[in-house]
Amino acid sequence: MNYNTKSYDNTNSGILFSNSDDWIITQQGKINIGNGDERVIAVQRNNKDGVPILELYKAMGTLKKNEDKQKDDHPDAKGVINVLNNVKSMVISAWKKSNDKGNNYISLSLKDFDDGSNVKKNVDDKETNNPF
């Protein structure tokens, strides 16, 4: 049977849509994973079972308006993207805390699945309604 379906090579490409979900960026900060600090944001949303969660996103690049656009086929925006090498997954734990000045933040701890090593970093919590 021949279904005449088109096949596309999506290598090194992607697409952005307008956000129609009820996602709320609740926190931003840094997390150190091995070799250096990475910028992260926390997005509050519901999982597939309707349970509130915070989903963490790591900055991977930037886009800015292409001020040198001279033709219609030139890009509208340009930027830099960091190649992501997701070589492993880790366990993350979080604790709500306050500093001596009363500023709330979330303390994060990462550890490998197979060993007990921890790396702790703090992320500001600007009086948000965290799901935990």
Backbone bond lengths (Angstrom), bond angles and torsions (degrees), N, CA, C in turn:
res aa  C-N    CA-C-N  psi(-1)  N-CA   C-N-CA  omega(-1)  CA-C   N-CA-C  phi
1 M - - - 1.435 - - 1.526 109.67 -
2 N 1.303 118.53 131.50 1.459 123.49 -179.81 1.526 108.83 -109.20
3 Y 1.340 116.61 118.00 1.454 120.37 -175.99 1.531 113.48 -99.00
4 N 1.313 119.05 0.09 1.466 122.94 177.91 1.517 113.04 46.13
5 T 1.321 117.52 45.99 1.461 120.41 177.74 1.522 109.66 -88.49
6 K 1.313 115.52 142.67 1.456 120.52 179.04 1.518 109.20 -82.78
7 S 1.304 114.91 144.40 1.440 121.41 177.45 1.524 108.34 -117.91
8 Y 1.334 117.02 133.75 1.450 121.42 -178.26 1.523 109.56 -119.46
9 D 1.307 115.38 143.97 1.449 120.62 173.20 1.520 107.15 -95.23
10 N 1.330 117.11 107.73 1.462 122.24 -178.04 1.520 112.72 -94.13
11 T 1.322 117.18 11.80 1.456 120.70 -179.91 1.520 110.54 -60.10
12 N 1.339 116.25 133.60 1.465 123.13 178.12 1.521 113.32 56.21
13 S 1.324 116.40 40.04 1.464 120.78 176.71 1.520 109.13 -145.55
14 G 1.310 117.38 168.59 1.458 121.80 -179.95 1.509 110.50 -168.99
15 I 1.332 116.84 -172.60 1.457 121.47 -178.73 1.529 108.67 -153.98
16 L 1.319 117.17 145.44 1.461 123.25 175.70 1.524 108.70 -118.11
17 F 1.333 117.17 135.70 1.456 123.32 177.30 1.523 109.34 -117.16
18 S 1.323 117.27 161.96 1.459 121.01 170.90 1.520 107.96 -64.92
19 N 1.332 116.81 142.40 1.456 121.00 -179.34 1.515 109.67 -79.23
20 S 1.324 116.23 119.16 1.459 121.13 177.58 1.523 111.61 -111.39
21 D 1.336 116.62 1.95 1.460 121.17 179.78 1.524 110.22 -86.78
22 D 1.311 116.30 165.01 1.464 121.99 177.42 1.520 109.98 -90.92
23 W 1.317 116.69 56.30 1.454 122.14 178.94 1.510 108.98 -94.30
24 I 1.333 115.89 140.60 1.464 121.68 -179.34 1.522 108.45 -128.28
25 I 1.333 116.60 123.70 1.457 119.61 173.53 1.520 106.68 -74.48
26 T 1.336 117.17 116.60 1.460 121.01 -173.93 1.517 113.55 -105.30
27 Q 1.320 118.16 -29.57 1.460 121.86 -178.64 1.520 109.72 -143.10
28 Q 1.324 114.37 159.64 1.456 121.16 170.17 1.514 107.57 -142.36
29 G 1.307 116.80 153.75 1.458 119.21 179.63 1.503 111.74 177.54
30 K 1.320 115.10 -153.40 1.452 122.18 -179.18 1.515 109.13 -131.51
31 I 1.312 115.05 152.18 1.454 121.19 174.64 1.524 107.10 -139.74
32 N 1.316 116.67 139.08 1.451 121.54 -179.42 1.518 107.99 -101.68
33 I 1.319 115.22 116.94 1.461 120.46 179.49 1.518 107.16 -119.43
34 G 1.311 115.83 91.03 1.449 120.48 176.20 1.514 114.63 82.76
35 N 1.318 118.29 -79.57 1.452 121.00 -168.78 1.517 115.87 -105.45
36 G 1.295 120.18 -12.82 1.450 119.14 -177.74 1.513 112.19 179.45
37 D 1.329 114.68 171.75 1.455 120.89 -179.07 1.524 111.18 -74.16
38 E 1.308 115.64 140.10 1.463 124.01 175.42 1.517 107.95 -121.78
39 R 1.337 117.60 138.77 1.465 121.30 175.53 1.518 108.86 -76.59
40 V 1.341 115.98 135.22 1.463 121.32 179.12 1.514 110.03 -136.17
41 I 1.331 115.57 155.56 1.456 122.27 169.38 1.523 107.10 -127.62
42 A 1.332 115.52 153.52 1.459 121.88 175.47 1.520 107.85 -112.03
43 V 1.325 115.76 128.54 1.457 122.36 179.99 1.523 108.23 -112.93
44 Q 1.322 115.51 123.84 1.464 119.92 176.82 1.513 108.59 -86.12
45 R 1.328 115.47 128.44 1.460 121.62 177.60 1.522 108.33 -156.27
46 N 1.308 116.62 173.24 1.458 121.25 175.44 1.518 109.43 -98.08
47 N 1.347 116.67 141.04 1.457 119.58 175.76 1.524 109.41 -78.30
48 K 1.329 117.34 -175.68 1.467 120.72 -175.44 1.524 112.91 -62.69
49 D 1.345 117.99 -20.78 1.464 121.92 178.53 1.524 112.26 -94.15
50 G 1.344 117.17 4.78 1.461 121.40 179.43 1.520 114.40 83.36
51 V 1.327 117.45 8.75 1.460 121.89 -179.17 1.538 108.87 -86.66
52 P 1.357 118.35 129.14 1.465 120.26 179.18 1.531 111.68 -64.73
53 I 1.332 115.39 134.45 1.461 121.80 177.94 1.530 109.12 -137.25
54 L 1.321 116.05 162.55 1.461 122.12 167.14 1.522 106.72 -106.96
55 E 1.313 117.01 123.74 1.451 121.92 177.94 1.518 107.99 -105.69
56 L 1.335 117.28 129.61 1.457 122.05 -176.24 1.517 110.84 -95.14
57 Y 1.338 115.34 136.77 1.457 122.08 178.48 1.512 109.21 -125.30
58 K 1.320 116.25 133.82 1.451 122.70 178.50 1.526 108.55 -98.77
59 A 1.334 115.68 135.46 1.454 119.79 176.25 1.521 109.05 -61.07
60 M 1.331 116.15 134.06 1.455 119.60 -178.98 1.515 112.94 -123.42
61 G 1.316 117.25 -6.78 1.450 119.19 179.61 1.514 111.34 169.77
62 T 1.330 115.25 -178.39 1.458 121.54 -179.25 1.524 109.81 -137.10
63 L 1.318 115.57 154.27 1.464 123.37 173.02 1.513 108.10 -129.96
64 K 1.334 116.36 140.84 1.459 119.93 173.14 1.522 108.22 -140.71
65 K 1.310 115.68 157.80 1.461 122.28 -177.81 1.525 110.17 -55.71
66 N 1.318 116.14 135.79 1.456 122.04 177.60 1.531 108.58 -81.23
67 E 1.305 116.52 98.60 1.468 121.84 -178.62 1.523 111.89 -72.09
68 D 1.345 117.70 -13.72 1.464 121.39 -178.81 1.525 113.02 -98.74
69 K 1.335 117.55 12.29 1.469 120.29 -178.75 1.527 109.22 -63.30
70 Q 1.343 115.76 122.47 1.458 120.72 -178.75 1.518 112.59 -119.47
71 K 1.335 117.82 -18.32 1.463 122.18 -178.68 1.523 109.08 -133.46
72 D 1.322 116.48 159.09 1.458 121.45 179.62 1.522 113.12 -60.74
73 D 1.337 117.35 -29.51 1.457 118.95 -177.93 1.527 112.82 -88.24
74 H 1.338 118.53 0.87 1.461 121.41 173.34 1.527 109.02 -78.79
75 P 1.333 118.35 150.36 1.467 120.26 -178.57 1.532 111.98 -64.76
76 D 1.335 115.66 146.93 1.462 121.93 176.30 1.521 111.33 -76.06
77 A 1.318 116.40 -27.48 1.463 121.52 -179.21 1.517 108.79 -143.60
78 K 1.320 115.30 153.89 1.466 122.02 176.78 1.513 108.80 -136.39
79 G 1.313 116.04 161.93 1.455 119.60 177.84 1.503 111.71 -174.25
80 V 1.317 113.26 -164.44 1.457 121.77 -179.38 1.518 107.44 -126.51
81 I 1.312 115.93 139.19 1.457 120.96 176.24 1.517 108.59 -125.17
82 N 1.311 116.19 137.54 1.459 122.09 177.48 1.521 108.27 -90.11
83 V 1.296 116.85 128.87 1.456 120.36 179.21 1.518 108.04 -66.78
84 L 1.321 116.14 126.47 1.461 121.31 -178.40 1.520 109.35 -91.72
85 N 1.290 115.24 129.26 1.456 120.83 177.65 1.516 108.58 -117.79
86 N 1.307 116.10 87.00 1.456 120.99 179.28 1.523 108.96 -81.78
87 V 1.325 114.77 84.53 1.452 119.49 -174.95 1.522 113.11 -86.43
88 K 1.337 116.70 -17.42 1.455 118.71 179.03 1.523 109.58 -160.96
89 S 1.303 115.62 164.51 1.454 122.47 173.16 1.518 108.27 -107.23
90 M 1.329 115.16 154.12 1.456 120.87 179.84 1.523 108.91 -132.01
91 V 1.316 116.22 162.69 1.460 122.59 174.37 1.522 107.71 -89.81
92 I 1.342 117.79 133.79 1.456 121.83 177.50 1.525 108.58 -119.82
93 S 1.332 116.11 138.40 1.460 122.82 176.21 1.521 107.72 -125.52
94 A 1.339 118.03 152.18 1.465 121.81 -176.77 1.517 110.45 -138.15
95 W 1.350 115.40 143.60 1.454 122.59 178.26 1.519 109.15 -131.60
96 K 1.349 117.48 132.20 1.458 121.76 172.70 1.524 108.06 -76.57
97 K 1.337 117.06 130.56 1.457 121.49 -178.83 1.517 110.15 -141.98
98 S 1.339 116.02 168.03 1.463 123.68 173.71 1.512 108.36 -132.55
99 N 1.342 116.11 143.60 1.467 118.73 176.93 1.527 109.29 -88.79
100 D 1.335 116.77 -178.00 1.467 122.00 -177.17 1.518 113.15 -61.41
101 K 1.325 117.59 -25.85 1.469 122.29 179.58 1.523 112.53 -87.89
102 G 1.331 117.12 0.81 1.459 121.10 178.99 1.522 114.18 86.81
103 N 1.336 117.85 7.32 1.468 120.81 177.72 1.522 109.63 -78.41
104 N 1.315 115.67 128.83 1.459 120.87 179.78 1.523 110.37 -83.27
105 Y 1.318 115.28 145.71 1.453 121.33 175.19 1.521 108.50 -153.22
106 I 1.320 114.93 170.76 1.455 120.88 175.96 1.518 107.54 -115.79
107 S 1.317 117.04 125.81 1.455 123.13 176.55 1.525 107.71 -91.98
108 L 1.343 116.48 129.02 1.459 121.72 -178.59 1.515 110.58 -111.35
109 S 1.305 116.43 144.38 1.460 122.37 175.99 1.524 108.29 -131.88
110 L 1.328 116.05 131.15 1.464 121.73 177.70 1.505 109.53 -113.62
111 K 1.328 116.33 144.63 1.454 119.98 172.58 1.520 109.01 -149.88
112 D 1.320 114.99 151.21 1.456 120.09 176.36 1.522 109.19 -66.07
113 F 1.310 116.22 154.55 1.454 120.28 176.57 1.523 111.17 -63.13
114 D 1.343 116.61 -34.69 1.455 119.82 -172.33 1.522 115.05 -99.30
115 D 1.343 119.44 -8.51 1.462 119.05 175.60 1.526 110.10 -134.33
116 G 1.301 117.73 172.81 1.452 121.45 -174.79 1.507 114.96 -99.59
117 S 1.337 119.02 12.48 1.463 119.86 -177.55 1.524 110.56 -68.40
118 N 1.321 116.30 138.16 1.458 122.44 -178.61 1.515 110.78 -119.77
119 V 1.314 115.45 147.76 1.454 122.80 171.52 1.520 105.57 -129.72
120 K 1.353 117.89 121.86 1.461 120.77 -177.45 1.513 111.02 -109.17
121 K 1.331 115.59 138.56 1.462 122.92 173.37 1.515 107.84 -143.10
122 N 1.310 116.86 152.49 1.460 121.78 179.73 1.517 110.49 -104.69
123 V 1.331 115.31 143.38 1.454 122.44 177.92 1.516 107.54 -126.09
124 D 1.342 118.98 129.78 1.458 122.18 179.68 1.515 111.34 -59.17
125 D 1.329 116.50 142.49 1.456 123.69 176.39 1.517 106.74 -125.14
126 K 1.311 117.98 102.37 1.456 122.26 -174.93 1.527 111.00 -87.76
127 E 1.320 116.07 66.86 1.461 121.91 175.69 1.525 111.42 48.44
128 T 1.295 117.08 59.60 1.462 120.78 179.13 1.512 109.36 -107.46
129 N 1.291 115.88 167.16 1.451 121.62 177.45 1.525 108.42 -93.58
130 N 1.318 117.01 84.67 1.449 121.37 179.37 1.510 109.63 -71.95
131 P 1.310 117.68 148.71 1.460 120.10 -178.81 1.517 113.49 -77.43
132 F 1.323 118.58 3.11 1.470 119.96 178.69 1.504 109.96 -129.49
